[in-house]
Each structure stands twice: as C-alpha cells, then as structure tokens.
Amino acid sequence: MEPIDFIKMHGLGNDFVIIDGRNQVVENPSELAKYVNQRQFGVGCDQMILILPPQAGGDVVMRIFNADGSEPESCGNASRCVADLLFKEIGKDQVTLETLGGPRHCWRAEDGMVKVDMGEPKLRWHEIPLARDVGTLRMPVPADDGTFPERLPVGVNMGNPHCVFFVDRIGSVDLAFIGSQTETYELFPERTNVQIAQVLDRNTVQMRVWERGVGITMASGSSACATAVAAIRRGYTDREVLIKMDGGELQIEWRESDNHVYMTGPVAYVFKGMLL
C-alpha cells in the first residue's frame, strides 16, 4: 500500500480518521477501515471518512466506513468535521456534502460551531426501513434484559435508520445489551442505530447511543437528530431541543417551515498522520 495521509478529528468525542481521496488513491476503503478503525492495531476511530470529488453538484462526496467495513448512509458529526475542513480549504462559509443519505448543506455558525441541514426525517415504516407495516411511533421491539422496563421505541430515518427508547433513568439501562440485541432485530432489515433517551425538560434530552456497525460511541449527530424528532413526535419536547450525550451537547431544531432538521455543534482537530 502506498502511504496515505489522513487527519484525525472528532465531534463531541465521536472520532474520525478523514482521508482526502481527491489527491491520493485509496483502494478498497471498506477493508482499510477495518484496520484503521482499530484502537489497538490501527489509528483508532469510530468511523473512517473518505472525501472524493463531487458527482452531483456539491463540493465533495463524503463516504463513511464503520469498524466492520460497512458503509452507513449519513453521519452528522462527520459532516461538521468535513465541512470545517472545506471552510478552511476553499474560504467559503457554506458547503454541500454529497452522502448516500442525501446532500448535507453546512454553514459556519457562531463560536466556531458548524450547522448542518440534515434534511427531512423519514417516518413511515418502509422509509426506516422496517420489515413489515407497523406504526413507527411505537414499534413492537422487545428490549427487556431484566433491568430495563420494556418500552415501545420510536422509529426515525435521518439518512440512516434509528430506534429511540425513552426511559425514566438512563443510568439504569445496559446500553451494550439493548444496543446489540436491537441493532440486529428482525424488524430492521438494514440493522439500526439504537438510542436510549431521558427527557429532562421541554427543551433538554439526555441520550446515549449504540451505532450500527460500531457499538457505543460518545456522540452521534444523526442519533441526536433522530432523538429530537422522536421526542417531538411523542409530545415530550418543543421543536428546539438540546441533546446531551456522553461527549457533549448538540442543538437540534426540527423546523416547521420546511420540515428539515438542523443540527449545530462543535468540531475538534486532533492530529495529522500517515498510514504506511
């Protein structure tokens, strides 16, 4: 393998190895991600991100690779990181990323934050997608490990599938058990991201996440958006919600005027390196 330059970044502890494939060849990125994402033998990250030339009028294509080599459709935290790289590179305050989950329009926000239009949430059973026609406001998903009272979760697609459980005390839930069991449950033909959430007040929700193909992560942008949408659908919160995660906070707005979900949060640079 030829040496490959990369930069490591994170959004609220959700960390990425970002490779610019516009100026270097990256063969078989799915297999490369299995090595790169390992924290003991590789660089270590939640997901490897590959930037490629645009194909549909955006500024770049952004591809995302999980630790198991699978390729999810969208990643909100990675979108902010890549957008900030592009802001510095091309001197613009607005960029568009092409993803498998659709275009992601990104803007500079105050205090070094980045704002992303995550698009319209998809809420119908076949859009999640689910294996059969069931209501997505209360899906029939078993998740009782003896310590967690069974709840019927909410289904949301934010460019990728999400399953949101609302609980009374987030600290009492075994997320590793619930996440691993629910991700591969037969109702989800493409597997699912899993969130456990506790509503603190009309504008604040505490959330933890199990990412499909990754496991427990400190934060997830699309999961924060899905949790906000789920809370709003249930009538638990207003349309602007602060989502508190293990790695920090994201401000989410599900705007009535265009039905789009907007996410605002920070990015951080860690280091540059070279894969040999």
C-alpha positions in Angstrom: 0.0 0.0 0.0 1.2 3.5 -0.9 1.4 5.8 2.1 -1.9 7.6 2.8 -2.2 11.0 4.5 -5.0 11.5 7.0 -6.3 13.9 9.6 -8.0 12.8 12.8 -10.9 14.9 14.1 -13.8 14.5 16.4 -17.2 15.9 17.1 -18.0 15.6 20.9 -15.7 12.5 21.2 -17.3 10.8 18.1 -13.9 10.5 16.3 -12.9 10.1 12.7 -9.9 9.3 10.5 -10.5 11.5 7.5 -8.8 10.7 4.2 -8.8 13.0 1.2 -9.2 10.7 -1.8 -9.2 13.6 -4.2 -5.4 13.7 -4.3 -4.4 10.1 -3.4 -5.6 6.7 -4.3 -7.5 4.7 -1.7 -8.1 1.1 -2.8 -10.8 -1.0 -1.1 -11.7 1.6 1.6 -14.1 -0.9 3.3 -11.2 -3.2 4.1 -8.9 -0.3 5.0 -11.4 0.9 7.6 -11.3 -2.4 9.4 -7.7 -1.8 10.1 -7.7 2.0 10.6 -10.6 2.0 13.0 -9.0 -0.4 15.4 -7.7 1.3 18.5 -5.1 -1.3 19.4 -3.7 -2.0 16.0 -4.7 0.9 13.8 -5.1 4.7 14.3 -8.3 4.2 16.3 -11.7 5.9 15.5 -15.4 5.3 15.4 -15.5 5.7 11.6 -13.2 6.3 8.7 -14.3 9.1 6.3 -13.3 9.3 2.7 -13.5 12.6 0.8 -14.0 12.3 -3.0 -14.6 14.6 -5.9 -18.3 15.8 -6.3 -20.6 14.0 -8.6 -24.0 15.8 -8.2 -23.2 19.5 -7.8 -21.9 19.5 -4.3 -18.5 20.5 -3.1 -17.3 16.9 -2.3 -18.6 13.4 -1.9 -18.3 12.1 1.7 -18.3 8.3 2.3 -18.4 6.8 5.7 -17.0 3.4 6.8 -17.7 1.7 10.1 -15.3 -0.5 12.1 -16.8 -3.6 10.5 -16.3 -2.2 7.0 -20.0 -1.5 6.4 -21.0 1.9 4.8 -23.7 3.9 6.6 -25.6 6.5 4.7 -25.1 9.5 6.9 -23.1 10.9 9.8 -23.9 14.3 11.3 -20.7 14.7 13.4 -18.5 13.7 10.4 -20.5 16.2 8.3 -19.5 19.0 10.6 -15.8 17.9 10.6 -15.6 17.7 6.8 -17.4 20.9 6.4 -15.0 22.7 8.7 -12.1 21.3 6.7 -13.7 22.7 3.5 -14.4 26.1 5.0 -10.6 26.4 5.7 -9.6 25.0 2.3 -11.9 27.0 -0.1 -12.7 30.0 2.1 -16.4 29.6 1.9 -18.9 29.9 4.7 -21.3 27.3 3.2 -20.6 23.9 1.6 -22.6 20.9 0.4 -21.6 17.3 1.0 -22.9 14.5 -1.1 -23.7 11.4 1.0 -25.6 8.2 0.5 -28.2 9.7 2.7 -28.6 12.7 0.5 -27.0 16.2 0.3 -25.9 17.8 3.6 -25.8 21.6 3.4 -23.4 23.1 6.1 -22.8 26.6 7.3 -20.4 28.3 9.7 -22.1 29.2 12.9 -21.1 31.3 15.9 -18.3 30.5 18.3 -16.6 28.1 15.8 -19.7 25.9 15.6 -20.9 24.2 12.4 -24.6 24.0 11.4 -25.9 21.2 9.2 -29.2 20.8 7.4 -29.8 17.1 8.0 -32.9 17.1 5.7 -36.4 15.9 6.4 -36.9 13.0 8.7 -38.5 9.9 7.2 -41.1 8.4 9.5 -43.1 5.8 7.5 -42.4 2.1 8.1 -40.9 1.4 4.7 -38.7 4.5 4.9 -37.0 3.5 8.1 -37.0 0.7 6.7 -38.9 -1.9 8.7 -39.5 -5.5 7.6 -43.3 -5.1 7.8 -46.0 -2.5 8.2 -46.1 -1.3 11.8 -46.5 2.1 13.4 -43.2 3.9 13.8 -44.4 5.9 16.9 -44.4 2.8 19.0 -42.6 -0.1 17.3 -43.0 -3.7 18.6 -39.4 -4.2 19.7 -38.5 -6.4 22.7 -35.7 -5.0 24.8 -36.1 -6.3 28.3 -32.9 -7.6 29.9 -34.3 -7.8 33.4 -33.2 -4.3 34.4 -34.8 -2.3 31.7 -38.6 -2.0 31.6 -39.9 -2.8 28.1 -40.8 0.2 26.2 -42.0 0.6 22.6 -39.4 2.7 20.8 -39.8 5.3 18.0 -38.5 4.8 14.5 -36.9 7.6 12.6 -34.7 7.7 9.5 -32.3 10.6 9.4 -30.5 9.4 6.3 -29.9 6.1 8.2 -32.3 4.1 10.5 -32.7 4.8 14.2 -34.6 3.2 17.0 -35.2 5.5 20.1 -36.2 4.2 23.5 -37.4 6.7 26.1 -36.6 5.7 29.7 -37.1 7.1 33.2 -33.4 6.7 34.3 -30.8 6.5 31.6 -28.2 5.3 34.0 -30.1 2.1 34.8 -30.0 0.8 31.2 -27.5 -1.7 29.9 -26.9 0.0 26.6 -24.4 -2.6 25.3 -27.1 -5.3 25.7 -30.0 -3.3 24.4 -28.0 -1.9 21.5 -26.5 -5.2 20.3 -29.9 -7.0 20.6 -31.9 -4.3 18.9 -29.4 -3.5 16.1 -29.9 -6.9 14.5 -33.6 -7.5 15.5 -35.6 -9.0 12.6 -37.8 -5.9 12.3 -34.7 -3.9 10.9 -33.6 -5.5 7.6 -30.7 -3.0 7.3 -30.0 -3.1 11.0 -30.4 0.1 13.1 -28.8 2.6 15.3 -30.1 2.5 18.9 -30.7 5.4 21.3 -31.8 5.4 24.9 -33.1 8.8 26.0 -34.3 10.5 29.1 -36.4 13.7 28.8 -35.1 16.3 31.3 -37.5 19.1 30.4 -39.3 20.6 27.4 -36.1 21.6 25.7 -33.5 19.1 27.0 -33.0 15.4 26.5 -30.2 13.2 27.8 -29.2 10.5 25.3 -26.7 7.6 24.8 -26.1 5.8 21.5 -25.2 2.4 20.1 -24.1 2.9 16.5 -24.9 0.3 13.9 -21.6 -1.5 12.9 -19.6 0.4 15.6 -21.1 -0.1 19.1 -21.3 2.5 21.9 -20.0 5.9 20.9 -19.7 9.1 22.9 -21.9 11.1 20.5 -23.7 10.8 17.2 -25.2 13.7 15.2 -27.8 11.7 13.3 -28.8 10.0 16.5 -29.2 13.3 18.2 -31.4 14.5 15.4 -33.4 11.2 15.5 -33.9 11.5 19.3 -35.1 15.1 19.0 -37.6 14.1 16.3 -38.8 11.2 18.3 -39.3 13.3 21.4 -41.2 16.0 19.4 -43.4 13.3 17.8 -44.3 11.9 21.3 -45.1 15.4 22.5 -42.3 15.4 25.1 -40.4 18.5 24.0 -40.7 21.7 21.9 -39.2 21.8 18.4 -35.8 23.1 19.6 -34.0 20.6 21.7 -30.6 20.4 23.4 -29.4 16.8 23.2 -26.9 15.9 26.0 -24.6 13.0 25.2 -21.6 11.4 26.8 -19.2 13.6 24.7 -21.1 16.9 24.9 -24.2 18.7 23.5 -25.8 19.4 20.2 -28.6 21.9 19.5 -31.3 20.4 17.3 -34.2 22.2 15.6 -37.0 20.4 13.7 -38.2 23.4 11.7 -41.9 23.6 10.9 -41.4 25.9 7.9 -39.6 23.4 5.8 -39.8 20.1 7.9 -36.0 19.9 7.9 -33.9 19.1 10.9 -30.9 21.4 11.7 -28.0 20.4 13.9 -25.4 22.8 15.4 -22.3 21.8 17.3 -18.5 22.0 17.6 -15.6 20.2 15.8 -12.1 19.5 17.0 -8.8 18.7 15.3 -6.6 16.0 16.9 -3.6 15.3 14.7 -2.4 14.6 11.2 -0.6 11.4 10.2 0.3 8.9 7.5 -0.8 5.3 7.0 2.2 3.3 5.9 
